[in-house]
Amino acid sequence: MEEKKYLKWYNKVGYGSGDIAGNVVYALLAAFVMIYLTDIIGLNAGIVGTLIAISKIFDGISDVFFGAMIDKTKTKMGKARPWMLYGYFGCAVCLAAIFCIPVDMGSTAKYAWFFIAYTLLNAGFYTANNIAYSSLTALITKNNSERVQMGSIRFMFAFGTSMLIQAVTVGFVAKLGGGAAAWRTVAIIYAIIGVISNTVSVLSVRELSDEELSEGKKDDEAQEKYNLIDAFKILVHNKYFLMICGAYLLMQLYSATLGMGIYFMKYVLGNDGLFGTFSWAVNIPMIAGLLITPVLVVRLNGMYKLNIVGYVIGTAGRLGVVVAGYMGSIPLMLFFTAVAAFGMSPLQGDMNALIATTSEYTRLTTGKKVDGTMYSCTSFGTKVGGGLGTAIAGWMLAASGYVQNAATQPQSCVNMLYIMYLWLPMIFNVLITFILVNLNVEKANKELQSQ
């Protein structure tokens, strides 16, 4: 029997446009915050990396907290939409603040300014907004095909936004005169765009009632009575949730190391303008793959096989980038970058549906509905993975002897850039593939439902 449909095309597109807002924040920070802090503000890459790593401690606590708060929220707008709407205003202010560090401040004050703004953004406002946004996948429809479509559309907006930001930001800053003032102006413009797109997304959908989500049956009130510790225990006892957390973390580490590619382009390939070209090579194939992901999920009768095959292709593509990088062939690097991105696209497209399926596994095994808490893995992976990736890059740069604003870098730094940009992404893909082989939650749910 055909599943009931809950969404019109404009609901799906409106929902997906919300990732413009999320990636205004993520792409700008992942690709440019380190080079802004080191080459414009004059901070040490290793110290910045350490501050980011310390900030992640607060992130780890806030993810489950906000997820549980969303689960317990009851308003006319629903559970998640209020958090998504109001959380982003804080995101916009904090993003602008990070790129508004006064250049004439003392070094200690600059580090403190960055740490406070960065932590408030990631551990607070971005967490609330991102978990709420992801949770809507399970709260506005019960149709799994629609969830896959929502995920694909969402990530088309996400990668399109990332592509544009990575492609135009360097030139945009240069046209505004370069320097701290130019970065400040660009960040403010991006923040305003984020506020607009986030608001449109919130207003484009409505959440289903608890009765609709429970198929007309009111949940036992006892199911809702769990505290933060209970929510944490529920999550860690779901092995599929832990696998998704691991995969999401590695995916964001992957993205963060690619974001550091601006150093590779500048000091190895000799042209930082190539960063935008490689961004096109990543994001256009990714978007193309997302377009066909919903069809492939239907044809392969689920997400499991598709995700594994995709990441095998993605891993082989990144191996090709390694070989081409040592050959010094930019065309081959671009080609294999595109192959890898296309192979990785199905998991990006069906990830939200995969999490919803994992949340269903929790309901079947424990009787608890914890959709908001379950989607904390998306925020955890994005912030902790992306942040740690940037932190690790900062440590590696500092350890390699990176010299700020130098025309050339010492050979030790060049060697490190090869490791950061060529080897680490391939290693992350190998690890993700291993996780996906064991992540067959669809089969587990079917077995539980047949009992």
KEPAMI-539883 format. One line per 5 residues: number of its first residue (from 1); their letters; for each residue x, y, z of C-alpha. Coordinates in Angstrom, 1 decimal. Layout:
REM KEPAMI-539883
NUM> a> X/Y/Z  ...
//
This chain:
REM KEPAMI-539883
1> meekk> 0.0/0.0/0.0  1.3/3.4/-0.9  2.4/5.6/2.0  0.4/8.7/2.8  1.9/11.9/1.6
6> ylkwy> 2.1/14.9/3.8  4.1/17.5/1.9  3.7/19.6/-1.3  6.7/20.4/-3.4  6.9/23.9/-2.0
11> nkvgy> 7.0/22.5/1.6  10.0/20.4/0.6  11.8/23.2/-1.2  11.0/25.7/1.6  12.3/23.3/4.2
16> gsgdi> 15.5/22.6/2.2  16.2/26.4/1.9  16.9/26.4/5.6  20.3/24.9/4.9  21.3/28.1/3.2
21> agnvv> 21.3/29.6/6.7  23.2/26.7/8.3  25.9/26.7/5.7  26.3/30.4/5.7  27.7/29.7/9.2
26> yalla> 29.4/26.4/8.6  31.1/27.1/5.3  32.4/30.5/6.3  33.9/29.1/9.5  35.2/25.8/8.1
31> afvmi> 36.9/27.3/5.0  38.0/30.8/6.2  38.1/31.3/10.0  41.6/29.9/10.4  43.2/31.9/7.6
36> yltdi> 41.3/35.0/8.8  42.6/34.6/12.3  46.2/33.8/11.4  46.8/36.1/8.4  44.5/39.0/9.2
41> iglna> 44.2/39.1/13.0  47.7/37.7/13.6  46.8/34.9/16.0  48.8/31.7/16.3  47.2/28.7/14.5
46> givgt> 48.1/26.2/17.3  46.5/28.4/20.0  43.4/28.9/17.9  43.2/25.1/17.4  43.4/24.6/21.2
51> liais> 40.7/27.1/21.9  38.4/25.4/19.3  39.1/22.0/20.9  38.2/23.4/24.4  35.1/24.9/23.0
56> kifdg> 34.0/21.4/21.8  33.7/20.3/25.4  30.7/22.7/25.8  29.3/21.5/22.5  29.2/17.9/23.6
61> isdvf> 27.1/18.8/26.6  24.7/21.2/24.8  23.7/18.8/22.0  21.8/16.3/24.1  20.5/19.1/26.3
66> fgami> 18.9/21.0/23.4  17.6/17.8/21.9  15.8/16.9/25.1  14.5/20.4/25.4  13.0/20.3/21.9
71> dktkt> 11.3/16.9/22.7  9.7/18.5/25.7  8.6/21.8/24.0  4.9/22.3/23.3  3.8/25.5/21.5
76> kmgka> 1.4/26.5/18.8  4.4/26.5/16.4  5.2/22.9/17.5  8.3/21.5/19.2  11.2/22.3/16.9
81> rpwml> 10.2/25.4/14.8  10.4/27.9/17.7  14.0/26.8/18.5  14.9/26.9/14.8  13.5/30.4/14.3
86> ygyfg> 14.8/32.2/17.4  18.1/30.3/17.6  19.3/31.7/14.3  19.2/35.3/15.4  21.9/34.5/17.9
91> cavcl> 23.8/32.6/15.2  23.8/35.7/13.0  25.1/38.0/15.8  27.9/35.6/16.9  29.0/34.9/13.3
96> aaifc> 29.4/38.6/12.7  31.2/39.0/16.0  33.8/36.4/15.1  34.8/38.4/12.1  34.7/41.7/13.9
101> ipvdm> 37.7/41.2/16.2  39.4/44.6/16.5  42.9/44.3/15.0  44.3/46.9/17.5  43.4/44.8/20.6
106> gstak> 46.0/42.9/22.6  46.6/39.3/21.7  45.0/37.9/24.9  41.8/40.0/24.3  41.7/38.8/20.7
111> yawff> 41.8/35.1/21.8  39.2/35.8/24.5  36.9/37.6/22.0  37.1/34.7/19.5  36.6/32.0/22.1
116> iaytl> 33.5/33.6/23.6  31.9/34.3/20.3  32.8/30.9/18.8  31.5/29.0/21.9  28.3/31.0/22.1
121> lnagf> 27.7/30.3/18.5  28.4/26.6/18.4  27.5/25.4/21.9  24.4/27.6/22.1  22.6/29.2/19.2
126> ytann> 23.8/26.9/16.3  23.0/23.8/18.4  19.4/24.9/19.1  18.8/25.9/15.5  20.5/22.9/13.8
131> iayss> 19.0/20.2/16.0  15.5/21.8/15.6  16.0/22.0/11.8  17.0/18.4/11.5  14.3/17.2/13.8
136> ltali> 11.6/18.5/11.5  12.4/15.6/9.2  10.6/13.4/11.7  8.0/15.9/12.8  6.4/17.1/9.5
141> tknns> 6.0/13.8/7.7  5.9/10.1/8.5  6.5/9.2/4.8  10.0/7.8/4.4  10.2/8.7/0.7
146> ervqm> 9.4/12.3/1.6  12.1/12.2/4.3  14.7/11.1/1.7  13.5/13.8/-0.7  13.7/16.4/2.0
151> gsirf> 17.2/15.3/2.8  18.3/15.5/-0.8  16.8/18.9/-1.4  18.2/20.2/1.9  21.7/19.1/1.0
156> mfafg> 21.4/20.5/-2.5  20.9/23.9/-0.9  23.7/23.1/1.6  26.3/22.2/-1.0  25.1/24.9/-3.3
161> tsmli> 25.6/27.5/-0.6  29.0/26.0/0.4  30.1/26.1/-3.2  29.2/29.7/-3.6  30.7/30.8/-0.4
166> qavtv> 34.0/28.9/-1.1  34.0/30.2/-4.7  33.3/33.9/-4.2  34.4/34.8/-0.7  38.1/35.4/-1.5
171> gfvak> 37.3/37.6/-4.4  34.5/39.3/-2.5  36.9/40.2/0.3  39.4/41.5/-2.2  36.9/43.7/-4.0
176> lggga> 36.0/45.3/-0.6  39.6/46.2/-0.1  40.9/43.2/1.8  41.8/43.3/5.5  39.7/43.1/8.6
181> aawrt> 37.1/45.6/7.5  36.3/43.6/4.4  36.0/40.4/6.3  33.6/42.1/8.7  31.4/43.4/6.0
186> vaiiy> 31.2/40.0/4.2  30.3/38.2/7.5  27.5/40.7/8.2  26.1/40.3/4.7  26.2/36.5/5.0
191> aiigv> 24.5/36.6/8.4  21.6/38.7/7.0  21.2/36.2/4.2  21.1/33.5/6.8  18.4/35.1/8.8
196> isntv> 16.2/35.6/5.8  16.5/32.0/4.5  16.1/30.5/8.0  12.8/32.5/8.5  11.5/31.4/5.1
201> svlsv> 12.2/27.8/5.9  10.4/27.9/9.3  7.3/29.4/7.8  7.3/26.9/4.9  6.2/23.9/6.9
206> relsd> 4.0/22.9/9.9  4.6/20.2/12.4  2.2/17.2/12.8  0.4/16.9/16.0  1.4/14.3/18.6
211> eelse> -1.8/12.3/17.6  -0.9/12.4/14.0  2.7/11.3/14.7  1.3/8.4/16.9  -1.2/7.3/14.3
216> gkkdd> -4.2/8.7/16.2  -3.1/7.3/19.6  -2.1/9.6/22.4  1.2/8.8/23.9  1.3/7.6/27.5
221> eaqek> 2.4/10.6/29.5  5.0/8.5/31.2  6.8/8.2/27.9  7.5/11.9/28.0  8.8/11.9/31.6
226> ynlid> 12.5/11.4/31.2  15.3/13.7/32.2  18.6/14.6/30.5  20.4/11.6/32.0  17.6/9.2/30.8
231> afkil> 17.8/10.7/27.3  21.5/10.1/27.2  21.1/6.5/28.3  18.5/6.0/25.6  20.9/7.2/23.0
236> vhnky> 24.0/5.3/24.0  22.0/2.1/24.2  21.1/2.5/20.5  24.1/1.1/18.6  22.8/2.6/15.3
241> flmic> 22.8/6.0/16.9  26.4/5.6/17.9  27.3/4.5/14.4  25.6/7.5/12.9  27.3/9.8/15.3
246> gayll> 30.7/8.3/14.3  29.9/8.6/10.6  28.6/12.1/11.0  31.7/13.1/12.9  34.0/11.7/10.3
251> mqlys> 32.0/13.3/7.5  32.5/16.7/9.1  36.2/16.0/9.8  36.5/15.2/6.1  34.8/18.5/5.1
256> atlgm> 37.0/20.5/7.6  40.2/19.1/6.1  39.0/20.0/2.6  38.2/23.4/3.9  41.8/23.8/4.8
261> giyfm> 42.5/23.3/1.1  43.0/27.1/0.8  46.4/26.6/2.3  47.2/23.7/-0.1  46.1/25.8/-3.1
266> kyvlg> 48.1/28.8/-1.9  51.4/27.2/-0.9  51.5/23.9/-2.9  49.7/24.7/-6.1  50.6/28.4/-6.0
271> ndglf> 47.2/29.8/-6.6  44.6/30.3/-3.8  42.0/31.1/-6.5  42.0/27.3/-7.2  40.1/26.8/-4.0
276> gtfsw> 36.9/28.0/-5.7  37.6/25.7/-8.7  38.0/22.7/-6.4  34.8/23.8/-4.6  32.9/23.5/-7.9
281> avnip> 34.5/20.0/-8.4  33.1/18.9/-5.0  29.7/20.5/-5.0  28.4/20.2/-8.5  28.8/16.3/-8.6
286> miagl> 27.4/16.2/-5.0  24.3/18.1/-6.1  23.9/15.9/-9.1  24.1/12.8/-6.9  21.5/14.3/-4.5
291> litpv> 19.1/14.7/-7.4  19.0/11.0/-8.1  19.3/9.7/-4.5  15.5/9.4/-3.9  15.1/7.4/-7.1
296> lvvrl> 18.1/5.1/-6.2  16.7/4.5/-2.7  13.4/3.3/-4.1  15.1/1.1/-6.8  17.5/-0.5/-4.3
301> ngmyk> 14.7/-0.9/-1.8  16.4/1.0/1.0  19.4/3.1/1.9  21.9/0.4/3.1  23.4/-0.9/-0.1
306> lnivg> 23.3/2.5/-1.8  25.3/4.1/1.0  28.0/1.4/1.0  28.4/1.4/-2.8  28.5/5.2/-2.8
311> yvigt> 31.3/5.3/-0.2  33.4/2.7/-1.9  33.3/4.9/-5.0  34.0/7.9/-2.7  37.0/6.3/-1.2
316> agrlg> 38.4/5.2/-4.6  38.0/8.8/-5.8  40.0/10.2/-2.9  42.7/7.6/-3.5  42.8/9.0/-7.1
321> vvvag> 43.2/12.5/-5.7  46.2/11.4/-3.6  47.9/9.9/-6.7  47.1/12.9/-8.9  48.3/15.3/-6.1
326> ymgsi> 51.7/13.7/-6.0  51.8/13.7/-9.8  51.1/17.4/-9.7  48.2/17.1/-12.1  45.5/19.6/-11.3
331> plmlf> 43.1/18.3/-14.0  43.3/14.7/-12.6  42.9/16.0/-9.0  39.7/17.8/-10.1  38.4/14.7/-11.9
336> ftava> 38.9/12.4/-8.9  37.6/15.0/-6.5  34.4/15.0/-8.6  34.2/11.2/-8.6  34.6/11.1/-4.8
341> afgms> 31.9/13.7/-4.3  29.4/12.0/-6.5  30.0/8.7/-4.7  29.5/10.3/-1.3  26.3/12.1/-2.2
346> plqgd> 23.7/9.3/-1.4  24.6/9.3/2.3  24.3/13.1/2.5  20.9/12.8/0.9  19.4/10.1/3.0
351> mnali> 21.1/10.8/6.3  18.1/12.6/7.8  15.9/9.7/6.8  18.4/7.3/8.2  18.3/9.1/11.6
356> attse> 14.5/9.0/11.5  14.7/5.3/10.9  17.1/5.0/13.9  14.7/7.0/16.0  12.0/4.5/15.1
361> ytrlt> 14.3/1.7/16.3  14.5/3.5/19.7  10.7/3.7/19.8  10.4/0.0/18.9  12.9/-1.2/21.5
366> tgkkv> 12.2/1.2/24.4  8.7/2.7/23.7  10.2/6.2/23.9  9.8/9.0/21.3  13.0/11.0/21.4
371> dgtmy> 13.1/12.5/17.9  14.7/15.8/19.0  17.3/14.1/21.1  18.0/11.6/18.3  18.8/14.4/15.9
376> sctsf> 21.4/15.8/18.3  23.8/13.7/16.4  23.6/16.0/13.4  24.6/19.0/15.5  27.2/17.0/17.4
381> gtkvg> 28.8/15.8/14.2  28.7/19.1/12.4  30.0/21.2/15.2  32.4/18.8/16.9  33.6/17.2/13.7
386> gglgt> 34.0/20.5/11.9  35.5/22.2/14.9  38.0/19.4/15.7  38.9/19.3/12.0  39.8/23.0/12.1
391> aiagw> 41.5/22.6/15.5  43.6/19.6/14.2  44.5/21.7/11.1  45.7/24.5/13.4  47.8/22.2/15.4
396> mlaas> 49.3/20.5/12.4  50.1/23.9/10.8  51.8/25.1/14.0  53.7/21.9/14.4  54.9/22.1/10.8
401> gyvqn> 56.5/25.5/11.2  53.8/27.5/9.3  54.9/31.2/8.8  52.0/33.7/8.6  51.7/35.6/5.4
406> aatqp> 55.0/34.2/4.0  55.4/34.0/0.2  56.6/30.5/0.6  56.5/27.9/3.4  59.2/25.6/4.8
411> qscvn> 59.3/22.1/3.3  58.1/20.7/6.6  54.9/22.8/6.2  54.5/21.8/2.6  54.8/18.1/3.6
416> mlyim> 52.1/18.6/6.2  49.8/20.2/3.7  50.0/17.1/1.6  48.9/15.0/4.6  46.1/17.4/5.6
421> ylwlp> 44.6/17.8/2.1  45.3/14.5/0.4  45.7/11.7/2.9  43.3/12.6/5.8  40.2/12.8/3.6
426> mifnv> 40.8/9.4/2.1  41.4/7.8/5.6  38.2/9.3/6.9  36.3/7.8/3.9  37.7/4.4/4.6
431> litfi> 36.5/4.6/8.2  33.0/5.7/7.2  32.7/2.8/4.7  33.5/0.4/7.6  30.7/2.0/9.7
436> lvnln> 28.2/1.8/6.9  28.7/-1.9/6.4  27.4/-2.4/9.9  24.6/0.2/9.8  21.7/-1.8/8.6
441> vekan> 19.0/-0.3/10.8  16.3/-0.8/8.2  16.6/-4.5/8.5  16.6/-4.4/12.3  13.4/-2.4/12.2
446> kelqs> 11.6/-4.8/9.9  12.6/-7.7/12.1  11.2/-5.9/15.2  8.0/-5.0/13.4  7.5/-8.6/12.3
451> q> 7.7/-9.9/15.9
//
